[in-house]
Amino acid sequence: MNSSSMEKFLSRTMPANGYNKLGRTPESRMNLVKKLLTELVEKERITTTFFKACFVQRYGDKLITLGKEGTREAWLKANDIVRTDRELHKVFTTLAMRYKDRKGGYIRLLRAGTRKGDNAHMAIIEFVDREGELRPARPAIMEIPRFSVMRWVKHQIDPSVELKTPPLLPPLVKEYLKQQQSLEKLN
């Protein structure tokens, strides 16, 4: 893969009216993204400026998606991005297996205040679902039956309505219903 196809891969999701160029030439920007992604795969958490972190987050998600594909073409594209063989192997084995059930959102971005010298906004960028993460990740989204809550409400109004699946209610609704049942038992 030559540098022009790499530029096309990295610029696929960028808007036509422009984007944050980070004050760099295209070659320098590509090298920065490659360096930060390699470091992120190696350490699984890095601290950088907020705008660099936003820039890298998009491409990190694309990189993990390439790892999950596992094809030869995906390997060649990822080989152009990740600089070392050890990290490339990690993308296609460890990280691909870790995120096999997740459809996206592999990387979390957390604001980390400002840097002391130049007051630049800093951010921590890390992989989710790993040991030692700063904030627990939400579970991978499961498919929820669309009318389960509505069917449950209809069952509460009219018990003749059949429930096919148990309702998936928010915790606050469950808590409220338990309180109502305990009040009814007292009366």
C-alpha positions as CSV (number, residue, x, y, z in Angstrom):
1,M,0.0,0.0,0.0
2,N,1.6,3.3,-1.0
3,S,1.3,6.6,0.7
4,S,-1.6,7.8,-1.5
5,S,-3.8,4.8,-0.6
6,M,-2.8,5.3,3.0
7,E,-3.9,8.9,2.8
8,K,-7.2,7.8,1.3
9,F,-7.7,5.3,4.1
10,L,-7.0,7.8,6.8
11,S,-9.1,10.5,5.2
12,R,-12.2,8.4,4.4
13,T,-14.4,9.8,7.2
14,M,-13.2,13.4,7.0
15,P,-15.7,16.1,6.0
16,A,-15.4,17.7,2.6
17,N,-15.2,21.2,4.1
18,G,-12.0,20.4,6.0
19,Y,-10.9,19.1,9.4
20,N,-8.5,19.9,12.2
21,K,-5.1,19.5,10.5
22,L,-3.2,19.8,13.7
23,G,-0.9,22.4,12.2
24,R,1.0,19.8,10.2
25,T,1.6,18.8,6.6
26,P,-0.3,15.6,5.4
27,E,2.9,13.5,5.7
28,S,3.6,14.7,9.2
29,R,0.0,14.2,10.2
30,M,0.1,10.6,8.9
31,N,3.3,9.9,10.8
32,L,1.8,11.4,14.0
33,V,-1.3,9.2,13.7
34,K,0.8,6.1,13.0
35,K,3.1,6.9,16.0
36,L,0.2,7.5,18.4
37,L,-1.7,4.4,17.3
38,T,1.3,2.2,17.7
39,E,1.9,3.6,21.1
40,L,-1.8,3.2,22.0
41,V,-1.7,-0.5,20.9
42,E,1.5,-1.1,22.9
43,K,0.5,0.7,26.2
44,E,-3.3,0.6,25.8
45,R,-3.5,4.0,27.5
46,I,-1.8,7.2,26.5
47,T,-2.0,10.9,27.4
48,T,-1.9,13.5,24.7
49,T,-3.5,16.8,23.7
50,F,-7.3,16.7,23.3
51,F,-7.3,17.4,19.5
52,K,-4.7,14.7,18.8
53,A,-6.7,12.3,20.9
54,C,-9.9,13.1,19.0
55,F,-8.0,12.6,15.7
56,V,-6.5,9.3,16.8
57,Q,-9.7,7.9,18.3
58,R,-11.4,7.6,14.8
59,Y,-8.4,5.7,13.3
60,G,-8.0,3.5,16.3
61,D,-11.6,2.2,15.9
62,K,-10.8,1.6,12.2
63,L,-7.7,-0.3,13.2
64,I,-9.5,-2.6,15.5
65,T,-12.2,-3.2,12.9
66,L,-9.4,-4.2,10.5
67,G,-8.1,-6.6,13.2
68,K,-11.5,-8.1,13.6
69,E,-11.8,-8.7,9.8
70,G,-8.6,-10.8,9.8
71,T,-8.2,-10.9,6.0
72,R,-5.0,-10.5,4.1
73,E,-6.1,-7.1,2.8
74,A,-6.9,-5.9,6.4
75,W,-3.5,-7.2,7.5
76,L,-1.8,-5.1,4.7
77,K,-3.7,-2.0,5.6
78,A,-3.0,-2.4,9.3
79,N,0.7,-3.1,8.5
80,D,0.9,0.4,6.9
81,I,-0.5,2.0,10.1
82,V,1.1,0.1,13.0
83,R,4.9,0.4,13.0
84,T,6.0,-2.7,14.8
85,D,5.3,-6.4,14.1
86,R,4.6,-7.0,17.8
87,E,1.8,-4.4,17.9
88,L,0.4,-5.6,14.5
89,H,0.2,-9.1,15.9
90,K,-1.5,-7.8,19.0
91,V,-4.2,-6.0,16.9
92,F,-5.1,-9.2,15.1
93,T,-5.0,-11.5,18.1
94,T,-5.5,-10.0,21.5
95,L,-7.5,-6.9,20.6
96,A,-9.6,-8.7,17.9
97,M,-10.6,-11.4,20.4
98,R,-11.3,-8.9,23.1
99,Y,-13.7,-6.9,21.0
100,K,-15.3,-9.7,18.9
101,D,-18.8,-9.0,20.4
102,R,-18.5,-5.2,20.4
103,K,-19.7,-3.3,17.2
104,G,-17.7,-0.1,17.8
105,G,-16.5,2.2,20.5
106,Y,-13.3,0.4,21.3
107,I,-11.5,3.5,22.5
108,R,-12.5,5.9,25.3
109,L,-11.5,9.5,25.4
110,L,-11.3,11.2,28.8
111,R,-10.5,14.9,29.4
112,A,-7.5,15.3,31.7
113,G,-7.3,19.0,32.4
114,T,-4.7,21.3,31.0
115,R,-0.9,21.0,30.6
116,K,1.1,23.2,32.9
117,G,3.5,24.9,30.5
118,D,1.3,26.0,27.6
119,N,-2.2,25.4,29.1
120,A,-3.1,22.9,26.3
121,H,-6.2,20.8,26.8
122,M,-5.0,17.2,27.6
123,A,-6.9,13.9,27.2
124,I,-6.4,10.3,28.1
125,I,-7.2,7.9,25.4
126,E,-7.5,4.2,26.3
127,F,-9.0,0.9,25.1
128,V,-12.2,-0.1,26.9
129,D,-12.9,-3.6,28.4
130,R,-9.4,-4.1,29.8
131,E,-7.9,-4.4,33.3
132,G,-7.0,-1.2,35.0
133,E,-9.3,1.0,32.9
134,L,-10.1,4.4,34.4
135,R,-13.9,4.0,34.1
136,P,-15.8,0.8,33.5
137,A,-17.1,0.4,30.0
138,R,-20.8,-0.1,29.2
139,P,-21.5,-3.6,28.1
140,A,-21.7,-4.4,24.4
141,I,-25.2,-3.5,23.3
142,M,-27.5,-6.4,23.0
143,E,-30.6,-6.5,20.8
144,I,-33.6,-5.5,22.9
145,P,-37.1,-6.7,21.8
146,R,-38.8,-3.5,20.6
147,F,-42.2,-3.9,22.3
148,S,-41.3,-5.8,25.4
149,V,-41.9,-2.9,27.8
150,M,-45.1,-1.8,26.0
151,R,-46.4,-5.4,26.2
152,W,-45.5,-5.5,29.9
153,V,-47.5,-2.3,30.5
154,K,-50.4,-3.7,28.6
155,H,-50.2,-6.8,30.7
156,Q,-50.3,-4.7,33.9
157,I,-53.5,-3.0,32.7
158,D,-55.1,-6.1,31.2
159,P,-53.7,-9.5,32.5
160,S,-55.2,-11.3,29.6
161,V,-52.4,-10.0,27.4
162,E,-49.7,-12.7,27.1
163,L,-46.0,-11.9,27.8
164,K,-43.7,-13.6,25.3
165,T,-40.5,-12.5,26.9
166,P,-39.7,-11.0,30.3
167,P,-39.6,-7.2,30.2
168,L,-36.3,-5.4,30.1
169,L,-37.1,-2.5,32.5
170,P,-34.8,0.2,33.6
171,P,-33.6,-0.2,37.3
172,L,-35.5,2.8,38.5
173,V,-38.8,1.4,37.1
174,K,-38.1,-1.9,38.8
175,E,-37.4,-0.1,42.1
176,Y,-40.6,1.9,41.9
177,L,-42.7,-1.2,41.2
178,K,-41.1,-3.0,44.2
179,Q,-42.0,0.0,46.4
180,Q,-45.6,0.0,45.1
181,Q,-45.9,-3.7,45.8
182,S,-44.6,-3.3,49.3
183,L,-47.1,-0.5,49.9
184,E,-50.0,-2.6,48.6
185,K,-49.0,-5.4,51.0
186,L,-49.1,-3.0,53.9
187,N,-52.6,-1.8,53.0
